[in-house]
Amino acid sequence: MKKMTMLFSLCFATSAQVTHAYDLPSVNLGLTSFLDGGLPAGPGWYFQEYAIHYNAHRLKDNQGTNLPLPKRDVQFQVLASQLSYMSDVRWGNAALGWNMVLPIVTKMDVDDGLDNTALKAQSGMGDLVFGPFFQFDPIMGENGPTFVHRIELDVNAPTGEYDSQHDINPGSNAWSFNPYWAGTYFFTPKWTASTRLYYLYNFKNDDPGYAYGDVSDVQAGQAVHANFATEYALTDKLRVGINGYWLNQITDTKIGGHEVSGRREKVWAVGPGALYSFSKDDHVFANAYFEQDVRNRPEGSRLVFRYTHHFD
């Protein structure tokens, strides 16, 4: 068995009879959606606040069936604060910027039907995410931009709350490298499609806890994941559309340096969303997601609210 982190994804270690757990650290699943390829107001400082609510009543194994626990109820809430800066420094046709995100798990409720003897959880500060980005100039057409994109090199630092005696922690106790490419294509000035494509590489957790016995380290497998969305402007201020995310673990987790099969995680989700722009500097996003085809993860629903402000 194993223990790791939780936030936008969840990680669990179960009872000795189940001998199953979830590996991957928290990643961006559905936090970003519409018009994701560009920063809306150009250079300067940006502040974004996220409020995430996740609710699941199913914990899936490698076959997509529920783990044998009396109850499988997981509910958590997260607030995440993001600060970004896009400078006037140029690298070819791109502007250099910097980004960081700090999440806080404000509420964590778990019910395994065994008085939480199988699943022990805690809330608290999550892992800091930071990295540089390159925002490329938009490709312009007759009626405005036709395509805009960005590359960011994110690192997840193990700064969050972590206790090896807990099965669910806000922090992962391991570094990870999580770069992405994001792009938005304008079919028309009112209709766009966006995606954000990630690669995830995880380093070792050298304090995996009591669930591993004498094992000295655990290294979660590599993964690819993505957010995608398309929306249409009903008015100058309101856009509505469809959003989703997808995750697939592509290599096996290593326990004590040895690859262990049957633990790769997979999920995709889709749902409705909306974006309301108060001005060019202030925007509110609301996105809902309903998970499907889950392997080795919880299966539930996710609601994300995001406020974005650009400082002149």
N, C-alpha and C positions, 0 to 999 in steps of 0.2 A: 504494500500500500504506500501511499505517498501523501504529502501535503504541500500546498503551494499558496497562491494568492487568490484574491477575488477583487473584482470591481466591475468593469463593463462585461467581462466574462467572469465565471465563477469556477472555483476549484475546490474539490471535496476529497476527503478521505473518509471511508465508511467503516463499518464494524468488521471485526475479524472474519465473520461468516461471509461477508460480501467480497472481500479481497479485491476491491476495485477502487479507483480514484481518478481524479481529473488533473491534468498537468499544466496546461498553458497559463501564463500570467494574463493579467488584464490588458486588453487592447481596445482600440477604437472600433466598436461595432455600433454603427448608426448615429454616432455623435454629430457627424457632418453629413450634409445632404445637398441641398440646392445651391447652384452657382458656386461650386466648391473650388473651381480652378483659379479664381482670382480674388484679390482683396478689393472690396467694393469701392473704397474711397481713396486709393492710392497710398503714397508713402505716409509714414507717421506711426503713432502708437495705436494699438487695438486692445480692447479689453473684452473678454467673452466670459459669460457665466453659464454653466450647464447645470440643469437639475434632471437627474435620471431616476426613474422608478422601474424596478424589475420585479416580476412576479412569476414564480414557477411552481407547479405541483407535480412535475415529472423529472426524474433523474435517470438519464439513459445510459445503457451500457454499449458495448461494441456492436451489438446486434440491433440496437435501437429499441430495446425493451427496458422497462423500468427496473431499477435496482430493487432487490427484495428487502425493503424497509416498510414498516407499518405506515409511515407517512413520509412524504417527499416534498414538504412545503418550504420554499425559500422566498423571502421577500427582502429587498434591500433598497435603500435610497442613498444617492450620492450627489454631492455638490462638487463641481470642479471649476476652478478659476484658471483662466488662460490669459497670458499677457504676451503680445506679439509686437515686434517693431520691424517695419520695412524702411530701409534707409535709402539714401540717394546714391549710395555706392553701387557702381555698375560692374558687371562681369559680362561682357558682350552685350546681348540684348536682354539681360536679366538684372533685377535689383536684388541686392543681398539683404536678408533679414534674419531675425532671431525669434525663437518661439519657446515658451515654456508653459506647462500645465501642471497644476497641483490639485489632486482630488482628495476629498474627505468623505469617508463612509459615515454618514450621519445616523443611519439606522440599519440594523441587521437582525432579521427574525428568521430563525430556522426551527423547524419541527420535524424530527425524524420518527416520532411516535415512540421513542425509547427514552424520553426525558433527556434528550440530547446527549446520550452516551455514545452515539455513533458520530454525530456531527457537533463539534464545538466551534463557536464563531466569536469574533470580536469586531467592533467598529473602530474608527480612528483614521489617522492620516494615511493616505496612500502614497505610492511611489511617484517621485517627480519625473516628468517627461520634459526633455529639452533638446534643442538642436537648431542648426542654421537652416535657412531655406533660400531658394533662388526663385523669385517670381518673374516669369518671362513676360515680355511685352505682349499685349494682345495682337492677334492677327485681325486686321480690319477689313471690312467689306463696304459695300455701298451704303448699307443701312446701320453701320456700327460694327462692333466686334463680332467675329465669326468663331474664334477659338482663343482660349486663354488657359495657361497651365503653369504648374509649379512643381518643384522637387524639394523635398525636405528630408534631412538626415537626423532622425530622432533617436535618442538614447533614453531608455528607462533606467533610472537609478534606484537602487534598493534603499530608499530613505523612509519608507513607510513603516507603520506598526507591524511587527512580526513576532510571533511567539510559537516556537516549535511544538508546544503543547496544545495549540489550537489547530483545527482542521481548516478553518477559513480565516484568512488574515487580509487586512487592507494592503499590506506590503508583501512582496514576493521573495525578499532576501536573495535576489539574484539580479545581475545586470542583464539587459537585453538590448539589441539593436533592431530598430523598427522603421527603416526608411520608407518613404512613399512617393508616388507620383500622382498628382491630381490634375484633372482637366475638365473644362466645360466647353461644350459645342453649342453654338447658337444656330438652331434651324431657322429661326426668325428672331427678331428682337423680343418677342413675347414667349417663345418656346425654346427651352434649352434641355440638354441632358448632361449630367455630370457623373464622374466616377473618381474614386480615390483608391489606388492599388498599393498594398503594403507587402513587404517581406519581413518576417520575424525570425531573428536568430537569438536563442536564449543561452546564457552562460550558466555555470553551475550554482546551485544552492548547496552550500557546504554545511548547512544545519537543518537537514530534512526532518528531524524529530523522531519521537518515539515510535511512530507507525512503521519506520523502516528498520528497526532493530539496530544492528551494528553497521548499517550502510553509512558511509561517510559523506556522500554527495549524490544529488539528483540533478539531471540536466534535461529540461523539457525539450521536446523535438522542435524542429523548424516548422514554420507555417506560412501560408499566404492568406491574406484576407482583403476584403474590398467593401467599400460603400458605393452605392449607385443610386441615382435619382433622376427623375425628369419632372418638369413642372411647366405650367402655363400661367401667364399673367392675365388675370381677370380684370384688374384695374392697374393703375400706376403704382398702387401700394400693396395689392394682394396678389400672391401667387399660390396656386394649389397644385398638388401632384402626387406622385407615387415614389416611395423611397424603400431601400432595402439594404441588406448586408449579407456577406458570405464569408465563411472561414473554412479552411481545410489544412489540417496538419499533414505535412509531407514527409517527415522522417520520424522514426521511433524515439521515444523517450529513453534516456540512459539512466539506469540506476546502478550506482557503484561502478560506473564505466561500461556497463553491459546494456546493449539495446534490448528493450522489452516490447514484444509485439502485442497487438490487440488493444492499444491505448490511444490511438490517433483520434483526434477530435474533429468534428465536422458539424456545421450548421449553416442554414440560410434563413433569411427572414424578409418579409415584405409587408408594407402597410401604407396608409395615407399620410400626407404631410401638408403643411402650409407655411408660408413665409409672409410676414407683414412688415413693410418698411415705413417707419415713421418719417424718415428723411434719408439722405445719402449716408448719414453717419450712425443711424440707429435702426436695428432690425431685430425681429423676434421670429424664431423658428419653433415649430411644434411638429414632432414626428413620432408616429406609432409603428411598432414592428411586432409581427407574430411569427414565431420561429417554427421551422419545418425540418424534417429529415435529419434529426439530431443523432449524433453518435458521441458517446463518452462525455456528455455535457448535460446540464439542466436544459429543459425545454419549456419556454414560457413566453411572456410578452414583455415588451420594453416600451416605455414612454420617455421621450427626451424633449425638454424645453431648453432653448438657447437664446440668450440675449447678447447682441454684438454692438459695441460702441467704438467709434473711431474718434480719436482726439485730434482736433484741428491744430 
